[in-house]
Amino acid sequence: MELRVLRYFLSVAREGSVSRAAAALHLTQPTLSRQIIDLEEELGTQLFRRGSRATTLTKSGVYFRQRAEEIVSLADATRREFRADDTDPAGDISIGGGETPAFSLLAAAAKRVHEKHHGVRFRLFSGNGNDVAERLERGLLDFALFIAPMDVSRYDILSLPAKDTWGVLMRTDAALAKKSRITPAMLRGKPLIISSQSQVENLLSEWMGSDISEQNIVARGNLLYNLSHLVQQGMGYAITLSGIVSIAEGSPFVFRPLSPLLTASLHLAWLKSRPLSRAAKVWLNELICLIEYARSAPQ
């Protein structure tokens, strides 16, 4: 399976037409069609449905498109890294993580690198801990920002000088909105919206003193933004981290911390077995400098 053929496949998938893709690739239509047929035969599956007006992906084609994009992206990034010199590193840095205000520290390091090395570009992926860990293991991310609880024993890690606070996001007119802190007893029987991650469920179960899955769970999800719309509709109370959804003046939401207080530490992780690119090392050094400055600054 050649990279060239993967690019042909992606062009047809993007254009939705063999003829348009052939024109974009400066190939004849029969040549491109033959390459796609050969690829399907190699894989032993049909990738496209050929219609009179459009060429669409099959279920196998949709899956293969994701894989092809990953392979081509890694190949392009590797090529850029080797073409860059030591004095002016270039290439992509891929960072994944969950929703947290602490990402601003990573963004500050990215800005410093961009100002010094215009050939460095950043790719960000948002997802829960399981999604991010999977992409890190597959080599699709250089770094992952994990929010505890998360098993980071397999990685090299850099602990961030910040902690996120767990609490409850609710409408301003909710029954618990007048409380300054939320105890386990207050949430029993209430409609709850929680993370779909098993690690988070275990953490919240420990905090509540009982299995949280036995509570009135009305929704689960991997990121808070969409879940916040359920909160806004009055479906329930979201147990989440602070600072993800705005609670500024005029917001329909309020956030109240849990009591007993529950906080989450944050770790930047990368694979021990995978060498970092020159660009990734430059960014990591900038981040370390920012962290050291934050820790030494007077409180």
Phi and psi in degrees as GROMACS dihedral restraints (atoms count N, CA, C in turn):
[ dihedral_restraints ]
;  ai    aj    ak    al  type     phi  dphi    fc
    3     4     5     6     1   -97.3    20    10
    4     5     6     7     1   149.5    20    10
    6     7     8     9     1   -58.4    20    10
    7     8     9    10     1   -38.4    20    10
    9    10    11    12     1   -56.8    20    10
   10    11    12    13     1   -44.1    20    10
   12    13    14    15     1   -69.3    20    10
   13    14    15    16     1   -36.1    20    10
   15    16    17    18     1   -61.5    20    10
   16    17    18    19     1   -39.1    20    10
   18    19    20    21     1   -66.6    20    10
   19    20    21    22     1   -37.7    20    10
   21    22    23    24     1   -60.5    20    10
   22    23    24    25     1   -48.2    20    10
   24    25    26    27     1   -57.8    20    10
   25    26    27    28     1   -46.7    20    10
   27    28    29    30     1   -64.0    20    10
   28    29    30    31     1   -34.4    20    10
   30    31    32    33     1   -65.9    20    10
   31    32    33    34     1   -43.2    20    10
   33    34    35    36     1   -64.2    20    10
   34    35    36    37     1   -42.6    20    10
   36    37    38    39     1   -62.1    20    10
   37    38    39    40     1   -38.1    20    10
   39    40    41    42     1   -72.6    20    10
   40    41    42    43     1   -42.8    20    10
   42    43    44    45     1   -79.9    20    10
   43    44    45    46     1   -25.4    20    10
   45    46    47    48     1    70.2    20    10
   46    47    48    49     1    20.2    20    10
   48    49    50    51     1  -162.6    20    10
   49    50    51    52     1   132.4    20    10
   51    52    53    54     1   -68.0    20    10
   52    53    54    55     1   -39.0    20    10
   54    55    56    57     1   -66.3    20    10
   55    56    57    58     1   -42.7    20    10
   57    58    59    60     1   -67.3    20    10
   58    59    60    61     1   -40.1    20    10
   60    61    62    63     1   -65.2    20    10
   61    62    63    64     1   -39.9    20    10
   63    64    65    66     1   -61.3    20    10
   64    65    66    67     1   -42.6    20    10
   66    67    68    69     1   -63.0    20    10
   67    68    69    70     1   -41.7    20    10
   69    70    71    72     1   -67.3    20    10
   70    71    72    73     1   -31.3    20    10
   72    73    74    75     1   -91.8    20    10
   73    74    75    76     1    -3.2    20    10
   75    76    77    78     1    60.2    20    10
   76    77    78    79     1    44.7    20    10
   78    79    80    81     1  -121.2    20    10
   79    80    81    82     1   161.9    20    10
   81    82    83    84     1   -79.9    20    10
   82    83    84    85     1   152.7    20    10
   84    85    86    87     1   -61.3    20    10
   85    86    87    88     1   -44.4    20    10
   87    88    89    90     1   -60.5    20    10
   88    89    90    91     1   -37.2    20    10
   90    91    92    93     1   -64.0    20    10
   91    92    93    94     1   -45.2    20    10
   93    94    95    96     1   -66.8    20    10
   94    95    96    97     1   -42.1    20    10
   96    97    98    99     1   -58.8    20    10
   97    98    99   100     1   -42.0    20    10
   99   100   101   102     1   -64.4    20    10
  100   101   102   103     1   -39.3    20    10
  102   103   104   105     1   -63.6    20    10
  103   104   105   106     1   -41.5    20    10
  105   106   107   108     1   -67.3    20    10
  106   107   108   109     1   -42.4    20    10
  108   109   110   111     1   -62.2    20    10
  109   110   111   112     1   -42.7    20    10
  111   112   113   114     1   -61.9    20    10
  112   113   114   115     1   -38.8    20    10
  114   115   116   117     1   -64.8    20    10
  115   116   117   118     1   -43.2    20    10
  117   118   119   120     1   -62.5    20    10
  118   119   120   121     1   -40.1    20    10
  120   121   122   123     1   -66.2    20    10
  121   122   123   124     1   -38.2    20    10
  123   124   125   126     1   -64.1    20    10
  124   125   126   127     1   -39.3    20    10
  126   127   128   129     1   -83.5    20    10
  127   128   129   130     1   -18.9    20    10
  129   130   131   132     1    73.6    20    10
  130   131   132   133     1    29.7    20    10
  132   133   134   135     1  -154.2    20    10
  133   134   135   136     1   156.1    20    10
  135   136   137   138     1   -86.5    20    10
  136   137   138   139     1   128.9    20    10
  138   139   140   141     1   -98.1    20    10
  139   140   141   142     1   -27.2    20    10
  141   142   143   144     1  -128.2    20    10
  142   143   144   145     1   148.6    20    10
  144   145   146   147     1   -99.0    20    10
  145   146   147   148     1   120.3    20    10
  147   148   149   150     1   -90.8    20    10
  148   149   150   151     1   112.3    20    10
  150   151   152   153     1  -108.9    20    10
  151   152   153   154     1   171.1    20    10
  153   154   155   156     1   -70.1    20    10
  154   155   156   157     1   -25.3    20    10
  156   157   158   159     1  -114.6    20    10
  157   158   159   160     1   -21.6    20    10
  159   160   161   162     1  -152.1    20    10
  160   161   162   163     1   155.3    20    10
  162   163   164   165     1  -113.9    20    10
  163   164   165   166     1   115.9    20    10
  165   166   167   168     1  -117.5    20    10
  166   167   168   169     1   156.8    20    10
  168   169   170   171     1   -77.3    20    10
  169   170   171   172     1   140.4    20    10
  171   172   173   174     1   -79.0    20    10
  172   173   174   175     1   178.1    20    10
  174   175   176   177     1   -60.1    20    10
  175   176   177   178     1   -41.4    20    10
  177   178   179   180     1   -65.4    20    10
  178   179   180   181     1   -36.4    20    10
  180   181   182   183     1   -64.6    20    10
  181   182   183   184     1   -38.6    20    10
  183   184   185   186     1   -63.6    20    10
  184   185   186   187     1   -43.6    20    10
  186   187   188   189     1   -64.7    20    10
  187   188   189   190     1   -43.7    20    10
  189   190   191   192     1   -67.8    20    10
  190   191   192   193     1   -32.2    20    10
  192   193   194   195     1   -60.2    20    10
  193   194   195   196     1   -42.5    20    10
  195   196   197   198     1   -60.7    20    10
  196   197   198   199     1   -45.9    20    10
  198   199   200   201     1   -63.6    20    10
  199   200   201   202     1   -43.6    20    10
  201   202   203   204     1   -63.2    20    10
  202   203   204   205     1   -41.2    20    10
  204   205   206   207     1   -62.8    20    10
  205   206   207   208     1   -40.3    20    10
  207   208   209   210     1   -64.1    20    10
  208   209   210   211     1   -44.8    20    10
  210   211   212   213     1   -64.6    20    10
  211   212   213   214     1   -46.8    20    10
  213   214   215   216     1   -64.9    20    10
  214   215   216   217     1   -40.8    20    10
  216   217   218   219     1   -62.4    20    10
  217   218   219   220     1   -44.3    20    10
  219   220   221   222     1   -64.2    20    10
  220   221   222   223     1   -40.2    20    10
  222   223   224   225     1   -64.7    20    10
  223   224   225   226     1   -43.2    20    10
  225   226   227   228     1   -64.9    20    10
  226   227   228   229     1   -42.4    20    10
  228   229   230   231     1   -64.2    20    10
  229   230   231   232     1   -41.3    20    10
  231   232   233   234     1   -63.2    20    10
  232   233   234   235     1   -41.6    20    10
  234   235   236   237     1   -62.1    20    10
  235   236   237   238     1   -44.0    20    10
  237   238   239   240     1   -64.6    20    10
  238   239   240   241     1   -38.6    20    10
  240   241   242   243     1   -64.0    20    10
  241   242   243   244     1   -40.6    20    10
  243   244   245   246     1   -75.9    20    10
  244   245   246   247     1   -24.1    20    10
  246   247   248   249     1   -80.9    20    10
  247   248   249   250     1   -18.6    20    10
  249   250   251   252     1   -77.0    20    10
  250   251   252   253     1   150.7    20    10
  252   253   254   255     1  -100.4    20    10
  253   254   255   256     1   171.6    20    10
  255   256   257   258     1   -68.2    20    10
  256   257   258   259     1   -28.5    20    10
  258   259   260   261     1   -79.6    20    10
  259   260   261   262     1   -24.9    20    10
  261   262   263   264     1  -139.5    20    10
  262   263   264   265     1    78.9    20    10
  264   265   266   267     1   -61.4    20    10
  265   266   267   268     1   149.7    20    10
  267   268   269   270     1  -143.4    20    10
  268   269   270   271     1   169.1    20    10
  270   271   272   273     1   121.4    20    10
  271   272   273   274     1   177.4    20    10
  273   274   275   276     1   -91.3    20    10
  274   275   276   277     1   144.1    20    10
  276   277   278   279     1  -119.1    20    10
  277   278   279   280     1   119.0    20    10
  279   280   281   282     1  -103.0    20    10
  280   281   282   283     1   124.9    20    10
  282   283   284   285     1  -128.5    20    10
  283   284   285   286     1   130.6    20    10
  285   286   287   288     1  -120.6    20    10
  286   287   288   289     1   155.5    20    10
  288   289   290   291     1  -179.1    20    10
  289   290   291   292     1   166.3    20    10
  291   292   293   294     1   -81.2    20    10
  292   293   294   295     1   176.4    20    10
  294   295   296   297     1   -76.8    20    10
  295   296   297   298     1   121.3    20    10
  297   298   299   300     1  -161.4    20    10
  298   299   300   301     1   140.9    20    10
  300   301   302   303     1   -60.8    20    10
  301   302   303   304     1   -22.2    20    10
  303   304   305   306     1   -64.6    20    10
  304   305   306   307     1   -15.2    20    10
  306   307   308   309     1   -62.7    20    10
  307   308   309   310     1   -18.7    20    10
  309   310   311   312     1   -61.5    20    10
  310   311   312   313     1   -30.4    20    10
  312   313   314   315     1   -68.0    20    10
  313   314   315   316     1   -40.1    20    10
  315   316   317   318     1   -66.2    20    10
  316   317   318   319     1   -37.5    20    10
  318   319   320   321     1   -66.5    20    10
  319   320   321   322     1   -36.1    20    10
  321   322   323   324     1   -64.2    20    10
  322   323   324   325     1   -40.4    20    10
  324   325   326   327     1   -65.5    20    10
  325   326   327   328     1   -37.3    20    10
  327   328   329   330     1   -63.4    20    10
  328   329   330   331     1   -40.2    20    10
  330   331   332   333     1   -63.1    20    10
  331   332   333   334     1   -42.7    20    10
  333   334   335   336     1   -60.1    20    10
  334   335   336   337     1   -43.7    20    10
  336   337   338   339     1   -66.3    20    10
  337   338   339   340     1   -42.7    20    10
  339   340   341   342     1   -62.8    20    10
  340   341   342   343     1   -36.8    20    10
  342   343   344   345     1   -66.9    20    10
  343   344   345   346     1   -29.5    20    10
  345   346   347   348     1   -94.9    20    10
  346   347   348   349     1   -30.7    20    10
  348   349   350   351     1  -134.0    20    10
  349   350   351   352     1    93.7    20    10
  351   352   353   354     1   -69.9    20    10
  352   353   354   355     1   -13.8    20    10
  354   355   356   357     1   -83.3    20    10
  355   356   357   358     1    -3.5    20    10
  357   358   359   360     1   -92.1    20    10
  358   359   360   361     1   130.1    20    10
  360   361   362   363     1  -124.6    20    10
  361   362   363   364     1   157.1    20    10
  363   364   365   366     1  -119.6    20    10
  364   365   366   367     1   138.6    20    10
  366   367   368   369     1  -120.3    20    10
  367   368   369   370     1   123.0    20    10
  369   370   371   372     1  -110.9    20    10
  370   371   372   373     1   140.5    20    10
  372   373   374   375     1  -128.9    20    10
  373   374   375   376     1   126.8    20    10
  375   376   377   378     1  -104.4    20    10
  376   377   378   379     1   132.4    20    10
  378   379   380   381     1  -174.3    20    10
  379   380   381   382     1   171.7    20    10
  381   382   383   384     1   -77.0    20    10
  382   383   384   385     1   177.2    20    10
  384   385   386   387     1   -58.9    20    10
  385   386   387   388     1   -38.6    20    10
  387   388   389   390     1   -66.5    20    10
  388   389   390   391     1   -43.7    20    10
  390   391   392   393     1   -61.3    20    10
  391   392   393   394     1   -45.8    20    10
  393   394   395   396     1   -66.7    20    10
  394   395   396   397     1   -42.1    20    10
  396   397   398   399     1   -62.2    20    10
  397   398   399   400     1   -40.2    20    10
  399   400   401   402     1   -62.4    20    10
  400   401   402   403     1   -43.6    20    10
  402   403   404   405     1   -69.3    20    10
  403   404   405   406     1   -33.7    20    10
  405   406   407   408     1   -66.0    20    10
  406   407   408   409     1   -43.9    20    10
  408   409   410   411     1   -64.1    20    10
  409   410   411   412     1   -32.4    20    10
  411   412   413   414     1   -84.6    20    10
  412   413   414   415     1     0.7    20    10
  414   415   416   417     1    80.9    20    10
  415   416   417   418     1    14.7    20    10
  417   418   419   420     1   -90.3    20    10
  418   419   420   421     1    -9.7    20    10
  420   421   422   423     1  -127.6    20    10
  421   422   423   424     1   144.3    20    10
  423   424   425   426     1   -82.8    20    10
  424   425   426   427     1   -38.3    20    10
  426   427   428   429     1  -137.1    20    10
  427   428   429   430     1   152.4    20    10
  429   430   431   432     1  -133.1    20    10
  430   431   432   433     1   134.6    20    10
  432   433   434   435     1   -98.6    20    10
  433   434   435   436     1   111.7    20    10
  435   436   437   438     1  -102.9    20    10
  436   437   438   439     1   138.5    20    10
  438   439   440   441     1  -105.0    20    10
  439   440   441   442     1   124.1    20    10
  441   442   443   444     1   -61.4    20    10
  442   443   444   445     1   144.6    20    10
  444   445   446   447     1   -86.2    20    10
  445   446   447   448     1   135.6    20    10
  447   448   449   450     1  -162.0    20    10
  448   449   450   451     1   137.5    20    10
  450   451   452   453     1   -78.7    20    10
  451   452   453   454     1   112.1    20    10
  453   454   455   456     1  -113.4    20    10
  454   455   456   457     1    16.9    20    10
  456   457   458   459     1   -66.2    20    10
  457   458   459   460     1   -22.0    20    10
  459   460   461   462     1   -84.9    20    10
  460   461   462   463     1    -3.5    20    10
  462   463   464   465     1  -120.2    20    10
  463   464   465   466     1   161.1    20    10
  465   466   467   468     1   -78.9    20    10
  466   467   468   469     1   138.3    20    10
  468   469   470   471     1  -133.3    20    10
  469   470   471   472     1   155.6    20    10
  471   472   473   474     1  -128.9    20    10
  472   473   474   475     1   115.2    20    10
  474   475   476   477     1   -78.5    20    10
  475   476   477   478     1   135.4    20    10
  477   478   479   480     1   -90.5    20    10
  478   479   480   481     1   147.2    20    10
  480   481   482   483     1   -81.9    20    10
  481   482   483   484     1    54.8    20    10
  483   484   485   486     1  -153.5    20    10
  484   485   486   487     1   153.3    20    10
  486   487   488   489     1  -134.0    20    10
  487   488   489   490     1   140.1    20    10
  489   490   491   492     1   -94.2    20    10
  490   491   492   493     1   149.2    20    10
  492   493   494   495     1  -108.0    20    10
  493   494   495   496     1   130.6    20    10
  495   496   497   498     1   -80.7    20    10
  496   497   498   499     1   145.1    20    10
  498   499   500   501     1  -167.3    20    10
  499   500   501   502     1  -162.9    20    10
  501   502   503   504     1  -121.9    20    10
  502   503   504   505     1   126.2    20    10
  504   505   506   507     1   -95.3    20    10
  505   506   507   508     1   129.3    20    10
  507   508   509   510     1  -148.6    20    10
  508   509   510   511     1   167.2    20    10
  510   511   512   513     1   -69.7    20    10
  511   512   513   514     1   153.7    20    10
  513   514   515   516     1   -64.4    20    10
  514   515   516   517     1   -23.2    20    10
  516   517   518   519     1   -99.0    20    10
  517   518   519   520     1    11.1    20    10
  519   520   521   522     1   -68.5    20    10
  520   521   522   523     1   156.6    20    10
  522   523   524   525     1   -61.7    20    10
  523   524   525   526     1   -30.6    20    10
  525   526   527   528     1   -94.3    20    10
  526   527   528   529     1     2.0    20    10
  528   529   530   531     1   -65.0    20    10
  529   530   531   532     1   -24.8    20    10
  531   532   533   534     1   -82.3    20    10
  532   533   534   535     1    -9.4    20    10
  534   535   536   537     1   -77.8    20    10
  535   536   537   538     1   146.5    20    10
  537   538   539   540     1   -84.8    20    10
  538   539   540   541     1   -29.6    20    10
  540   541   542   543     1  -141.1    20    10
  541   542   543   544     1   156.4    20    10
  543   544   545   546     1  -114.9    20    10
  544   545   546   547     1   123.4    20    10
  546   547   548   549     1   -98.1    20    10
  547   548   549   550     1   163.2    20    10
  549   550   551   552     1   -56.5    20    10
  550   551   552   553     1   -40.0    20    10
  552   553   554   555     1   -61.2    20    10
  553   554   555   556     1   -35.4    20    10
  555   556   557   558     1   -65.0    20    10
  556   557   558   559     1   -28.5    20    10
  558   559   560   561     1   -91.5    20    10
  559   560   561   562     1   -14.4    20    10
  561   562   563   564     1   -65.1    20    10
  562   563   564   565     1   125.5    20    10
  564   565   566   567     1    88.5    20    10
  565   566   567   568     1   -13.6    20    10
  567   568   569   570     1   -79.5    20    10
  568   569   570   571     1   150.1    20    10
  570   571   572   573     1   -70.2    20    10
  571   572   573   574     1   120.3    20    10
  573   574   575   576     1  -113.6    20    10
  574   575   576   577     1   146.8    20    10
  576   577   578   579     1  -121.7    20    10
  577   578   579   580     1   120.9    20    10
  579   580   581   582     1  -135.3    20    10
  580   581   582   583     1   170.9    20    10
  582   583   584   585     1   -68.7    20    10
  583   584   585   586     1   149.4    20    10
  585   586   587   588     1   -85.7    20    10
  586   587   588   589     1    -2.1    20    10
  588   589   590   591     1   -76.5    20    10
  589   590   591   592     1   132.2    20    10
  591   592   593   594     1   -63.5    20    10
  592   593   594   595     1   -34.3    20    10
  594   595   596   597     1   -63.0    20    10
  595   596   597   598     1   -38.4    20    10
  597   598   599   600     1   -70.3    20    10
  598   599   600   601     1   -40.2    20    10
  600   601   602   603     1   -60.0    20    10
  601   602   603   604     1   -41.2    20    10
  603   604   605   606     1   -63.7    20    10
  604   605   606   607     1   -40.6    20    10
  606   607   608   609     1   -63.0    20    10
  607   608   609   610     1   -45.9    20    10
  609   610   611   612     1   -69.8    20    10
  610   611   612   613     1   -32.6    20    10
  612   613   614   615     1   -63.3    20    10
  613   614   615   616     1   -42.1    20    10
  615   616   617   618     1   -63.3    20    10
  616   617   618   619     1   -40.5    20    10
  618   619   620   621     1   -66.5    20    10
  619   620   621   622     1   -40.7    20    10
  621   622   623   624     1   -76.5    20    10
  622   623   624   625     1   -21.8    20    10
  624   625   626   627     1    82.6    20    10
  625   626   627   628     1    12.1    20    10
  627   628   629   630     1  -160.2    20    10
  628   629   630   631     1   163.5    20    10
  630   631   632   633     1   -64.5    20    10
  631   632   633   634     1   116.8    20    10
  633   634   635   636     1   -67.1    20    10
  634   635   636   637     1   -23.2    20    10
  636   637   638   639     1   -66.9    20    10
  637   638   639   640     1   -16.4    20    10
  639   640   641   642     1   -83.7    20    10
  640   641   642   643     1    -5.9    20    10
  642   643   644   645     1   -81.1    20    10
  643   644   645   646     1  -179.4    20    10
  645   646   647   648     1   -84.0    20    10
  646   647   648   649     1    77.8    20    10
  648   649   650   651     1   -84.6    20    10
  649   650   651   652     1   117.3    20    10
  651   652   653   654     1   -99.2    20    10
  652   653   654   655     1   -17.8    20    10
  654   655   656   657     1  -162.1    20    10
  655   656   657   658     1   148.7    20    10
  657   658   659   660     1  -129.3    20    10
  658   659   660   661     1   155.1    20    10
  660   661   662   663     1  -165.5    20    10
  661   662   663   664     1   169.0    20    10
  663   664   665   666     1   -96.4    20    10
  664   665   666   667     1   -22.3    20    10
  666   667   668   669     1  -135.6    20    10
  667   668   669   670     1   152.3    20    10
  669   670   671   672     1   -79.2    20    10
  670   671   672   673     1   -27.4    20    10
  672   673   674   675     1   -54.2    20    10
  673   674   675   676     1   -52.2    20    10
  675   676   677   678     1   -68.3    20    10
  676   677   678   679     1   -36.2    20    10
  678   679   680   681     1   -63.2    20    10
  679   680   681   682     1   -29.3    20    10
  681   682   683   684     1   -64.5    20    10
  682   683   684   685     1   -25.5    20    10
  684   685   686   687     1   -68.0    20    10
  685   686   687   688     1   -32.8    20    10
  687   688   689   690     1   -67.6    20    10
  688   689   690   691     1   -38.8    20    10
  690   691   692   693     1   -61.5    20    10
  691   692   693   694     1   -44.5    20    10
  693   694   695   696     1   -62.7    20    10
  694   695   696   697     1   -31.9    20    10
  696   697   698   699     1   -78.1    20    10
  697   698   699   700     1    -1.6    20    10
  699   700   701   702     1    82.9    20    10
  700   701   702   703     1    19.8    20    10
  702   703   704   705     1   -75.2    20    10
  703   704   705   706     1   -24.1    20    10
  705   706   707   708     1   170.0    20    10
  706   707   708   709     1  -167.0    20    10
  708   709   710   711     1  -107.8    20    10
  709   710   711   712     1   127.4    20    10
  711   712   713   714     1   -96.1    20    10
  712   713   714   715     1   121.5    20    10
  714   715   716   717     1   -88.4    20    10
  715   716   717   718     1   115.5    20    10
  717   718   719   720     1  -153.1    20    10
  718   719   720   721     1  -174.9    20    10
  720   721   722   723     1   -92.2    20    10
  721   722   723   724     1   153.2    20    10
  723   724   725   726     1   -72.9    20    10
  724   725   726   727     1   156.6    20    10
  726   727   728   729     1    81.3    20    10
  727   728   729   730     1     0.5    20    10
  729   730   731   732     1   -84.8    20    10
  730   731   732   733     1   -44.0    20    10
  732   733   734   735     1  -107.6    20    10
  733   734   735   736     1   135.1    20    10
  735   736   737   738     1   -64.7    20    10
  736   737   738   739     1   134.4    20    10
  738   739   740   741     1  -121.5    20    10
  739   740   741   742     1    27.8    20    10
  741   742   743   744     1   -66.1    20    10
  742   743   744   745     1   169.3    20    10
  744   745   746   747     1   -54.9    20    10
  745   746   747   748     1   131.4    20    10
  747   748   749   750     1    95.9    20    10
  748   749   750   751     1   -11.3    20    10
  750   751   752   753     1   -71.8    20    10
  751   752   753   754     1   147.9    20    10
  753   754   755   756     1   -79.3    20    10
  754   755   756   757     1    -0.3    20    10
  756   757   758   759     1  -115.6    20    10
  757   758   759   760     1   157.1    20    10
  759   760   761   762     1  -130.2    20    10
  760   761   762   763     1   156.7    20    10
  762   763   764   765     1  -125.5    20    10
  763   764   765   766     1   131.6    20    10
  765   766   767   768     1  -126.3    20    10
  766   767   768   769     1   128.8    20    10
  768   769   770   771     1   -68.7    20    10
  769   770   771   772     1   156.6    20    10
  771   772   773   774     1   -78.1    20    10
  772   773   774   775     1   154.2    20    10
  774   775   776   777     1  -139.6    20    10
  775   776   777   778     1   118.4    20    10
  777   778   779   780     1   -61.0    20    10
  778   779   780   781     1   148.3    20    10
  780   781   782   783     1   -58.9    20    10
  781   782   783   784     1   136.2    20    10
  783   784   785   786     1  -129.4    20    10
  784   785   786   787     1   118.6    20    10
  786   787   788   789     1  -119.5    20    10
  787   788   789   790     1   163.5    20    10
  789   790   791   792     1  -128.8    20    10
  790   791   792   793     1   127.8    20    10
  792   793   794   795     1   -83.3    20    10
  793   794   795   796     1   162.6    20    10
  795   796   797   798     1  -127.9    20    10
  796   797   798   799     1   139.9    20    10
  798   799   800   801     1  -135.8    20    10
  799   800   801   802     1   133.8    20    10
  801   802   803   804     1   -89.6    20    10
  802   803   804   805     1   130.9    20    10
  804   805   806   807     1  -128.5    20    10
  805   806   807   808     1   150.4    20    10
  807   808   809   810     1  -147.1    20    10
  808   809   810   811     1   158.0    20    10
  810   811   812   813     1   -68.3    20    10
  811   812   813   814     1   133.2    20    10
  813   814   815   816     1   -66.0    20    10
  814   815   816   817     1   -31.8    20    10
  816   817   818   819     1   -86.9    20    10
  817   818   819   820     1    -5.6    20    10
  819   820   821   822     1  -114.8    20    10
  820   821   822   823     1   117.5    20    10
  822   823   824   825     1   -63.8    20    10
  823   824   825   826     1   142.5    20    10
  825   826   827   828     1   -81.9    20    10
  826   827   828   829     1   146.1    20    10
  828   829   830   831     1   -70.5    20    10
  829   830   831   832     1   167.2    20    10
  831   832   833   834     1   -60.6    20    10
  832   833   834   835     1   -41.9    20    10
  834   835   836   837     1   -63.6    20    10
  835   836   837   838     1   -42.2    20    10
  837   838   839   840     1   -63.4    20    10
  838   839   840   841     1   -39.2    20    10
  840   841   842   843     1   -64.6    20    10
  841   842   843   844     1   -40.1    20    10
  843   844   845   846     1   -62.1    20    10
  844   845   846   847     1   -45.7    20    10
  846   847   848   849     1   -64.3    20    10
  847   848   849   850     1   -42.2    20    10
  849   850   851   852     1   -62.6    20    10
  850   851   852   853     1   -39.4    20    10
  852   853   854   855     1   -64.2    20    10
  853   854   855   856     1   -39.6    20    10
  855   856   857   858     1   -63.3    20    10
  856   857   858   859     1   -41.3    20    10
  858   859   860   861     1   -64.9    20    10
  859   860   861   862     1   -41.3    20    10
  861   862   863   864     1   -61.4    20    10
  862   863   864   865     1   -40.6    20    10
  864   865   866   867     1   -62.1    20    10
  865   866   867   868     1   -42.5    20    10
  867   868   869   870     1   -65.2    20    10
  868   869   870   871     1   -39.9    20    10
  870   871   872   873     1   -65.7    20    10
  871   872   873   874     1   -44.0    20    10
  873   874   875   876     1   -62.4    20    10
  874   875   876   877     1   -38.9    20    10
  876   877   878   879     1   -65.4    20    10
  877   878   879   880     1   -43.0    20    10
  879   880   881   882     1   -63.4    20    10
  880   881   882   883     1   -37.1    20    10
  882   883   884   885     1   -74.6    20    10
  883   884   885   886     1   -27.1    20    10
  885   886   887   888     1   -90.5    20    10
  886   887   888   889     1   -14.3    20    10
  888   889   890   891     1   -69.3    20    10
  889   890   891   892     1   142.9    20    10
  891   892   893   894     1   -64.5    20    10
  892   893   894   895     1   140.4    20    10
